């Protein structure tokens, strides 16, 4: 993956409705740092943030069973997301497959591209 592809992937993550504010900020800071002497530091911060934020699929399932999720999303939506997460897990998925988590996983899988400058 080259730097331009990584920029597009980070933008995809940032634009996701499910992207948390801290990940969006770290992503934006990295994009703004590309080609500067701040790029490696921004890459380290983005990696750290995504490692903390990416949601393991078991966490999604557990959360969707909680009163908080039901209060936030409604019983039917929480149950639907829980069922989907169980399907993801049964298919071998380890992480949430929402747009933000999917992009975060791709970023982490290709983390070396965060420090390339070509």
C-alpha positions in Angstrom: 0.0 0.0 0.0 1.4 3.4 -0.9 1.0 6.7 0.9 -1.8 8.0 -1.3 -3.8 4.7 -0.8 -3.3 5.1 3.0 -4.5 8.7 2.9 -7.7 7.5 1.2 -8.1 4.7 3.8 -7.7 7.1 6.7 -10.1 9.5 5.1 -12.6 6.6 4.8 -12.2 5.9 8.5 -12.6 9.5 9.4 -15.8 9.9 7.4 -17.4 6.8 9.0 -20.4 7.6 11.2 -19.0 5.1 13.7 -15.5 6.7 13.9 -14.8 8.1 17.4 -13.6 11.6 17.8 -10.1 10.6 19.0 -9.5 8.3 16.0 -10.8 11.0 13.6 -8.4 13.6 15.2 -5.4 11.2 15.1 -6.2 10.4 11.5 -6.6 14.0 10.5 -3.3 14.8 12.3 -1.5 12.1 10.4 -2.9 13.2 7.0 -1.7 16.8 7.7 1.7 15.5 8.7 2.4 13.5 5.6 5.7 14.6 4.0 6.8 16.5 7.1 9.1 15.7 9.9 6.0 15.1 12.1 4.8 12.1 10.0 6.4 9.3 12.1 5.2 10.8 15.4 1.7 11.2 14.0 1.8 7.6 12.6 2.7 6.3 16.1 -0.1 8.2 17.7 -2.6 7.0 15.1 -1.5 3.4 15.5 -1.8 3.7 19.3 -5.3 5.2 19.0 -6.5 2.6 16.6 -5.2 -0.3 18.7 -7.2 1.1 21.6 -10.3 1.8 19.5 -10.8 -1.2 17.2 -13.7 -3.2 18.7 -13.2 -6.9 19.1 -16.3 -8.8 17.9 -17.0 -10.2 21.4 -17.1 -6.7 22.7 -19.7 -5.8 20.1 -21.8 -8.8 21.1 -21.6 -8.0 24.8 -22.3 -4.4 24.4 -25.4 -5.0 22.2 -26.8 -7.2 25.1 -26.4 -4.3 27.6 -29.1 -1.9 28.8 -26.9 1.0 27.6 -27.0 -0.3 24.0 -30.7 -0.9 24.2 -31.3 2.6 25.5 -29.1 4.1 22.8 -30.3 2.1 19.8 -33.6 0.5 20.8 -34.2 -3.2 21.5 -34.7 -4.2 17.8 -31.6 -2.4 16.5 -29.4 -3.7 19.3 -30.6 -7.2 18.6 -30.1 -6.8 14.9 -26.5 -5.6 15.4 -25.9 -8.4 17.9 -27.1 -11.0 15.4 -24.9 -9.5 12.7 -21.9 -9.5 15.1 -22.5 -13.2 15.9 -22.5 -13.9 12.2 -19.2 -12.1 11.8 -17.8 -14.1 14.6 -19.1 -17.4 13.2 -17.4 -16.6 9.9 -14.1 -16.1 11.7 -14.1 -12.3 12.1 -12.3 -11.0 15.2 -13.3 -7.4 14.9 -16.4 -5.3 14.3 -17.0 -4.9 10.6 -18.4 -1.3 10.7 -16.8 1.2 8.3 -14.6 2.7 11.0 -13.3 -0.6 12.4 -12.8 -2.2 9.0 -10.7 0.8 7.9 -8.9 0.8 11.3 -8.0 -2.9 10.7 -6.7 -2.2 7.2 -4.7 0.7 8.5 -3.1 -1.4 11.3 -2.5 -4.3 8.9 -0.6 -1.9 6.6 0.9 0.4 9.3 4.3 0.5 7.5 2.7 2.7 4.8 2.0 5.4 7.5 5.7 6.3 7.6 6.5 6.1 3.9 7.0 9.4 2.2 6.7 8.7 -1.5 
